[in-house]
Amino acid sequence: MISHTGLNTSLKMLWMLFHGIAAVKLIRHLLCTFPSCASIGEALLVTSGLVLYFGDFLACTIAKIFEKLIPVDLVSISYGIRRTETGIIVQGLLLGLLLFPLVFKFILHIYGNTLRKRDARQRNCSDAAKSVLFCASLLLFMVVAVPSWMQFVHDFNQHPFLWVLTFVFSEPLKRLSLCIYWVLLIVVSVSRFYNISRSSKVERILLRKYYHLMAVLMFLPALVLQPKFLDLAFGAALAVFVALEIIRIWRIQPLGEPLHQFMNAFTDHRDSEHLIVSHFSLLLGCALPIWMSSGFNDRALSPFTGILSLGIGDTMASMVGHKYGVLRCSKTGKKTVEGTAAGITSVMAVCFVLVPILASMGYILSQGWWSLLVAVTATGLLEAYTAQLDNAFIPLVFYSLLCL
């Protein structure tokens, strides 16, 4: 809001105060509801991100409402920057899915009250009715309500799903081929890993690292060849993960129980019956550096930090440390010197191959090899000593060091 009084500064400070209050309330709720899923540092990272993400869309909505209701000559309101269509769609899709459980809970409450009025003995709706209500409300909310919200706030002249179809078919050979490659890789890998987890004595930590390698096979070629399409694909994948987690938690038939049993095969001590976070952290660890690198081209390796640190460094450190590790990095931890050295060496080796490929494709490379070595080494040491969730923190730290 532009004014010649102190109102501009006051509103900014008030907005910051609301951000702080919301973050405090949310972090307390997260730690009380899911005590085993996150430390204070991890919960702070998640809640700050959610508050900023929700607050941004809320500020855009408020600014748009004021723009429609108040004449421009009385007050001028400006918020945000010009956004890409992909960013708008991903933000609206994820926020809609995060709000949907509240909407569905309200619908179930109304439906339950209606049943009790008809029959005093009827307390809860059946599983079949619950599944039908879930599918109908999710479809209506995500196809009608959320796109209408996006179109109103950001002047999106086309239905977002139609825009996605147009975007995909603008280069059908490359993007559809990439989609087919992803689907085949997911189907083969998931079925194979799940059978291994049920029939063998392979430790869960190694099974989980196979998914890190799968992330490299999926995302590295796409990031080199189709970076804009990968932005959208990450948003779609994260939305699918959120939807499946809602189905698992609510036990929506027929997928709820089988999905719960499948996910339990790959959980660790951070996961619980109420919330499984491992797959979210891996996907976000790969996606956040790519989303944060939008518009910058002087640090060509920065979008790859999640894939390099998690898919290459973390995987090699775990496998080598588990098989050959002898010297412990600390008395209380399980990480070994051999594993840490293998992780650092593997990331540097991949960078030696990746940098010439990016240079040949026209990327601007201003990263020195010595600074890259310092960033990789510091990230590897942090992975060895941190008690935080490395899938979430390591890519962000690596990204920050490369940007420095």
RATAQUI-V28724 format. One record per backbone hydrogen bond with DSSP energy under -0.5 kcal/mol. NH is the residue of the N-H (numbers start at 1). CO is the residue of the C=O. E is the energy in kcal/mol with one decimal. If there is no record, write none. Layout:
nh = [NH,NH]
co = [CO,CO]
e = [E,E]
This chain:
nh = [2,3,8,10,11,12,13,14,15,16,17,18,19,20,21,22,23,24,25,26,27,28,29,30,31,32,33,34,37,38,43,44,45,46,47,48,49,50,51,52,53,54,55,56,57,58,59,60,61,62,63,64,65,66,67,68,69,70,74,75,76,77,88,89,90,91,92,93,94,95,96,97,98,99,100,101,102,103,104,105,106,107,108,109,110,111,112,113,114,115,116,117,118,119,122,123,130,131,132,133,134,135,136,137,138,139,140,141,142,143,144,145,146,148,149,150,151,152,153,154,155,156,157,162,163,164,165,166,167,168,169,170,170,171,171,172,175,176,177,177,178,179,180,181,182,183,184,185,186,187,188,189,190,191,192,193,194,195,196,197,198,199,200,206,207,208,209,210,210,211,211,212,213,214,215,216,217,218,219,220,222,223,224,225,226,230,231,232,233,234,235,236,237,238,239,240,241,242,243,244,245,246,247,248,249,250,251,252,255,256,259,260,261,262,263,264,265,265,266,267,271,272,277,281,282,283,284,285,286,287,288,290,291,292,293,294,296,300,302,304,305,308,309,310,311,311,312,312,313,314,315,316,317,318,319,320,321,322,323,324,325,325,328,329,330,337,340,341,342,343,344,345,346,347,348,349,350,351,352,353,354,355,356,357,358,359,360,361,361,362,363,364,365,366,366,368,372,373,374,375,376,377,378,379,380,381,382,383,384,385,386,390,392,393,394,396,397,398,399,400,401,402,403,404]
co = [76,1,5,6,7,8,9,10,11,12,13,14,15,16,17,18,19,20,21,22,23,24,25,26,27,28,29,30,34,34,39,40,41,42,43,44,45,46,47,48,49,50,51,52,53,54,55,56,57,58,59,60,61,62,63,64,65,66,71,71,2,75,84,85,86,87,88,89,90,91,92,93,94,95,96,97,99,99,100,101,102,103,104,105,106,107,108,109,110,111,112,113,114,115,119,121,126,127,128,129,130,131,132,133,134,135,136,137,138,139,140,140,141,144,145,146,147,148,149,150,151,150,155,159,159,160,161,162,163,164,165,166,167,167,168,169,171,172,172,173,174,175,176,177,178,179,180,181,182,183,184,185,186,187,188,189,190,191,192,193,194,195,196,203,203,204,205,206,207,207,208,208,209,210,211,212,213,214,215,216,218,219,220,221,222,226,227,228,229,230,231,232,233,234,235,236,237,238,239,240,241,242,243,244,245,246,247,247,252,252,255,256,257,258,259,260,261,262,263,264,268,275,275,277,278,279,280,281,282,283,284,286,287,288,289,291,293,364,299,301,302,304,305,306,306,307,307,308,308,309,310,312,313,314,315,316,317,318,319,320,320,321,326,335,335,327,336,337,338,339,340,341,342,343,344,345,346,347,348,349,350,351,352,353,354,355,356,357,358,359,358,297,363,298,364,366,368,369,370,371,372,373,374,375,376,377,378,379,380,381,382,388,389,389,390,392,393,394,395,396,397,398,399,400]
e = [-2.2,-0.6,-0.6,-2.3,-2.6,-1.8,-2.4,-2.4,-2.4,-2.2,-2.1,-2.2,-2.0,-2.2,-2.5,-2.6,-2.3,-2.3,-2.5,-2.4,-2.5,-2.0,-2.1,-2.4,-2.3,-2.0,-2.4,-2.6,-1.1,-0.6,-2.7,-2.3,-1.9,-2.3,-2.9,-2.3,-1.9,-2.5,-2.7,-2.4,-2.3,-3.0,-2.9,-2.1,-1.5,-2.6,-2.6,-2.2,-2.1,-2.7,-2.6,-2.0,-2.4,-2.5,-2.0,-1.7,-2.1,-2.9,-1.2,-1.4,-0.6,-0.5,-2.1,-2.4,-2.6,-2.2,-2.5,-2.6,-2.5,-2.3,-2.1,-2.0,-2.2,-1.7,-1.3,-0.7,-0.8,-1.5,-3.1,-2.4,-1.8,-2.2,-2.7,-2.0,-2.2,-2.6,-2.6,-2.2,-2.0,-2.1,-2.2,-1.7,-1.5,-2.7,-1.3,-0.7,-2.4,-2.2,-2.2,-2.6,-2.3,-2.5,-2.5,-2.6,-2.6,-2.3,-2.3,-2.6,-2.6,-1.9,-1.7,-1.5,-2.7,-1.7,-2.1,-2.4,-2.7,-2.1,-2.4,-2.3,-0.7,-0.5,-0.8,-0.6,-2.2,-2.2,-2.0,-2.4,-2.6,-2.6,-2.4,-0.5,-0.7,-0.5,-0.9,-0.7,-2.3,-2.0,-0.6,-1.3,-1.9,-2.0,-2.5,-2.3,-2.3,-2.6,-2.5,-2.2,-2.7,-2.7,-2.4,-2.4,-2.8,-1.8,-2.0,-3.1,-2.4,-1.9,-2.0,-2.5,-1.4,-1.9,-2.0,-0.5,-1.9,-2.7,-1.1,-1.1,-0.5,-0.8,-0.5,-0.9,-1.9,-2.1,-1.9,-1.5,-2.0,-1.9,-2.9,-1.8,-0.7,-2.7,-1.6,-2.4,-2.8,-1.9,-1.6,-1.4,-2.3,-2.6,-1.6,-2.3,-2.7,-2.6,-2.1,-2.2,-2.3,-2.3,-2.5,-2.7,-2.3,-2.1,-2.2,-2.6,-2.6,-2.5,-0.8,-2.0,-0.6,-3.0,-2.4,-1.9,-2.3,-2.3,-2.5,-1.8,-0.6,-1.1,-1.7,-0.8,-1.3,-2.2,-0.5,-2.4,-2.0,-2.1,-2.9,-2.3,-1.5,-2.2,-2.9,-0.6,-2.6,-2.8,-1.1,-1.0,-2.2,-0.6,-1.6,-1.2,-1.4,-3.0,-2.6,-2.2,-0.7,-1.0,-0.9,-0.8,-3.0,-2.4,-0.8,-2.5,-2.4,-2.2,-2.5,-2.6,-2.0,-2.4,-1.8,-3.2,-0.8,-1.0,-0.6,-2.8,-0.5,-2.7,-2.1,-2.5,-2.1,-2.3,-2.3,-2.5,-2.4,-1.9,-2.1,-2.2,-2.2,-2.2,-2.0,-1.1,-2.8,-2.6,-0.6,-1.0,-2.5,-2.4,-2.1,-0.9,-0.5,-1.3,-2.1,-0.6,-0.6,-1.1,-0.6,-0.5,-2.1,-2.3,-2.2,-2.3,-2.6,-2.6,-2.7,-2.1,-2.4,-2.5,-2.2,-2.3,-1.4,-1.6,-2.6,-0.9,-1.2,-2.0,-1.8,-0.6,-2.4,-2.8,-2.6,-2.2,-2.5,-2.2,-2.1,-1.4]
